[in-house]
């Protein structure tokens, strides 16, 4: 009977080791899937928040720009508060983010001076839209929807 138990032990050991390896691979794939899903959800939330901040910022500065007399201190403070939210929401080291912050500051100045406001607003919104598009493409790559590599 020894001739039967030895091959049987090898088969059982092979089956068990295969099951363990399959479980490890499955666990890693599940973890990656959960991580990608969580990151993608956070990125989408961040994009929605950025959109809302950009809209609020342009709305506040447009109100300052439209006032016939000097903007009230309260209006300016309100606009500056949204500008601060934008600054905290963006990566301070990213080139597109730096451009958005530069344009937001120009937009603030234009709203108070009432010079070239509409041009600055269009430039600001275009820069935000470009960043939103880039980040959306990254989210699609992370989710496995797009074949373009993440940069």
C-alpha positions as CSV (number, residue, x, y, z in Angstrom):
1,X,0.0,0.0,0.0
2,X,3.0,2.4,0.3
3,X,3.1,2.6,-3.4
4,X,-0.4,4.1,-3.3
5,X,-0.1,6.5,-0.4
6,X,3.0,8.3,-1.7
7,X,1.4,9.5,-5.0
8,X,-1.8,10.3,-3.2
9,X,0.1,12.5,-0.7
10,X,1.8,14.3,-3.7
11,X,-1.6,14.9,-5.3
12,X,-3.2,16.1,-2.0
13,X,-0.2,18.5,-1.4
14,X,-0.4,19.8,-5.0
15,X,-4.2,20.4,-4.7
16,X,-3.7,22.2,-1.3
17,X,-0.8,24.3,-2.5
18,X,-2.8,25.2,-5.7
19,X,-5.8,26.2,-3.6
20,X,-3.6,28.4,-1.3
21,X,-1.9,30.1,-4.3
22,X,-5.3,30.7,-5.9
23,X,-6.6,32.2,-2.7
24,X,-3.6,34.5,-2.4
25,X,-4.0,35.7,-6.0
26,X,-7.7,36.2,-5.6
27,X,-7.2,38.1,-2.3
28,X,-4.7,40.4,-4.0
29,X,-7.0,41.0,-7.0
30,X,-9.9,41.7,-4.7
31,X,-7.9,44.2,-2.6
32,X,-6.7,46.0,-5.7
33,X,-10.2,46.2,-7.0
34,X,-11.5,47.6,-3.7
35,X,-8.6,50.1,-3.6
36,X,-9.2,51.3,-7.1
37,X,-12.9,51.7,-6.5
38,X,-12.2,53.7,-3.3
39,X,-9.7,55.9,-5.0
40,X,-11.9,56.4,-8.0
41,X,-14.8,57.4,-5.8
42,X,-12.6,59.9,-3.9
43,X,-11.3,61.3,-7.2
44,X,-14.9,61.8,-8.5
45,X,-15.9,63.5,-5.2
46,X,-12.8,65.8,-5.5
47,X,-13.7,66.6,-9.1
48,X,-17.3,67.5,-8.1
49,X,-16.0,69.7,-5.2
50,X,-13.6,71.4,-7.5
51,X,-16.4,72.2,-10.0
52,X,-18.5,73.6,-7.2
53,X,-15.7,75.8,-5.9
54,X,-14.9,77.1,-9.4
55,X,-18.5,78.0,-9.9
56,X,-18.9,79.7,-6.5
57,X,-15.6,81.6,-7.0
58,X,-16.7,83.0,-10.4
59,X,-20.1,83.8,-9.0
60,X,-18.7,85.7,-6.1
61,X,-16.2,87.6,-8.2
62,X,-18.8,88.3,-10.9
63,X,-21.0,89.9,-8.2
64,X,-18.1,92.1,-7.1
65,X,-17.4,93.0,-10.7
66,X,-21.0,94.0,-11.3
67,X,-21.4,96.4,-8.4
68,X,-21.6,99.9,-9.6
69,X,-19.6,101.3,-6.6
70,X,-16.7,99.8,-4.8
71,X,-17.4,96.2,-3.8
72,X,-18.4,95.8,-0.2
73,X,-15.8,94.5,2.2
74,X,-18.1,91.6,2.9
75,X,-18.3,90.6,-0.8
76,X,-14.5,90.7,-1.1
77,X,-14.1,88.6,2.0
78,X,-16.6,86.1,0.7
79,X,-14.7,85.9,-2.6
80,X,-11.4,85.5,-0.8
81,X,-12.8,82.7,1.4
82,X,-13.7,80.7,-1.7
83,X,-10.3,81.5,-3.2
84,X,-8.8,80.0,-0.1
85,X,-10.9,76.9,-0.5
86,X,-9.6,76.6,-4.1
87,X,-6.0,77.0,-2.9
88,X,-6.5,74.2,-0.3
89,X,-8.2,72.0,-2.8
90,X,-5.3,72.0,-5.3
91,X,-1.9,70.4,-5.4
92,X,0.5,73.3,-4.8
93,X,3.2,71.7,-6.9
94,X,1.2,70.8,-10.0
95,X,1.8,73.0,-13.0
96,X,-1.9,73.0,-14.1
97,X,-2.9,73.8,-10.5
98,X,-0.4,76.6,-10.2
99,X,-1.9,78.1,-13.4
100,X,-5.4,77.8,-12.0
101,X,-4.3,79.6,-8.9
102,X,-2.6,82.3,-10.8
103,X,-5.6,82.8,-13.0
104,X,-7.9,82.9,-9.9
105,X,-5.8,85.7,-8.4
106,X,-6.0,87.6,-11.7
107,X,-9.8,87.0,-11.7
108,X,-10.0,88.4,-8.2
109,X,-8.0,91.6,-9.2
110,X,-10.1,92.0,-12.4
111,X,-13.3,91.7,-10.4
112,X,-12.3,94.6,-8.1
113,X,-10.7,96.8,-10.8
114,X,-13.6,96.0,-13.3
115,X,-11.0,95.7,-16.0
116,X,-10.9,92.7,-18.3
117,X,-13.1,90.6,-15.9
118,X,-14.8,88.5,-18.6
119,X,-11.5,87.6,-20.3
120,X,-10.0,86.5,-17.0
121,X,-13.1,84.5,-16.1
122,X,-13.0,82.6,-19.4
123,X,-9.3,81.8,-19.0
124,X,-9.8,80.6,-15.4
125,X,-12.7,78.3,-16.3
126,X,-10.8,76.9,-19.3
127,X,-7.9,76.0,-17.0
128,X,-10.2,74.4,-14.5
129,X,-11.9,72.4,-17.3
130,X,-8.6,71.2,-18.6
131,X,-7.6,70.0,-15.1
132,X,-11.0,68.3,-14.6
133,X,-10.7,66.5,-18.0
134,X,-7.2,65.3,-17.2
135,X,-8.3,64.0,-13.8
136,X,-11.3,62.3,-15.3
137,X,-9.1,60.6,-17.8
138,X,-6.9,59.4,-14.9
139,X,-10.0,58.1,-13.1
140,X,-11.0,56.1,-16.1
141,X,-7.6,54.6,-16.5
142,X,-7.6,53.6,-12.8
143,X,-11.0,52.0,-13.2
144,X,-9.8,50.1,-16.2
145,X,-12.2,51.8,-18.6
146,X,-9.6,53.5,-20.7
147,X,-6.5,51.9,-22.4
148,X,-4.5,55.1,-22.1
149,X,-1.7,54.8,-19.5
150,X,-1.9,57.0,-16.5
151,X,0.7,59.7,-16.4
